[in-house]
């Protein structure tokens, strides 16, 4: 797992370097997610370097675990309890790095998209 988390960090840095320098860019997972996993797995505090070296936009969207639709499959191999624990760690780690987290509502995809766009446009 440690090697996986370190590889995810390397890929995240590479993805960021290839991203457009203007306009909105969305990442399904971030460097913070990978560094948070590394911290959890082995205690490595690489996450502290992120505060200075690899910043994202201050506004970060998180999707809470949703038991009614949660399903394990070939890509998602951990259970719901592990998903909740990871979500709690991410809330903590993003806050520690001074990101402003916005929680996507448990609603339809179109309502979630509207929430995201309204947030980006600075509307309450």
N, C-alpha and C positions, 0 to 999 in steps of 0.2 A: 504493500500500500504506500509506503514511503516513496519508493521509486516512481509509482504512478503519480503521486502528488507533485513530485519534483518535475516530472515530464509535463504535467498539466501547467505548471508555472512557466516552463520554457515555451510551451505552445501559446500560452496567454500573452507572453511578452512578444512573441513573433506575430501573433494576430494583431496586437495593438500597433506594432510597427508598420503593418500593411494597411491599416485602416485609413480612410480618407481623413484629411486634416481639417476639413470644414463640414458643416452640416451634422445632423444627428446620426450617430452610429450606435447600434444596439448589440450587446454581447449577451448570449444566453447564459454564459457563465463568465466570471471574471477572474483576474489574477488574485483578487482578494479571496474568492471562493477557494481557489487552489491553495493559497497560503494558509487559509483558515484550516483546511483539511490537514495540511502538513503540521501545523501547530498541534492539532488534536491527536494526530497519529504518533508524533515523536517529540513534541515539545519544541521543535525548531521555531524560532521567533523571527523568521524571515519577514513576517507580516509587518514588523516595525519599519523595515526599509521602504515599504510601500507608501508610507506617509509622505515620503520625500521624492522617491525615484519614479513612481509609476502611478500618477493620479488619473482618475477618471473624472467625469463630470460629478459635481457634488451631489446631484440627485440620482439616487439608485432605486430602481423598482425591484421589490421582492414579492414573490408569490408564496403565500403560506401553504403549508400542507393542507389538503382538503380531503378529509376521510371519505366523503361521498363519491369522489371520483378517483381516488388513489388506487393504482393498480400496479403490481409488479409485473415486469416483462423482461425481455432480453436486454434492454437498455437500463432499466431501473430494477436493480437486483437487491436493493435493501428494503426492509419493511417500513411501515408507517412510523413506528416509534423512532427508528433511526432518522427518518426524514424530519421529524419534529425536532430532534436533538440537533441536527445539522442546521435547521432554520434558526433555532435559538442561538447557536454559535455565530451564524452569519449576522444576525441582528446585533449581537454584542460586538463583533469585530468591525463591522461597518461603522457603528457608533464610535468605537475606539479610534478609528481613523478619521473621524469628523465628517463622515458622509451623512447626508440627509436621506433616510430611507422612506420610501413611499410604498405602502402595502397595497397590492392590487386587490380589488374586491373579489369576493367569491360570487361571481355573476357570469352572465353570458360573455362570450368572446367580444361581441360588439360593444357591450357596456364596459368591458375592461379596456378596449381600444379607446373608447371615448374618454375614460378616466385618464389614461396615459396622455392622450393628446391635450386634454384640458390642463393637465399638470404642466406639460411642456410649454403650453401657451401662457402659463402664469395665471390661470383662472382657478378659483377655489373649487 
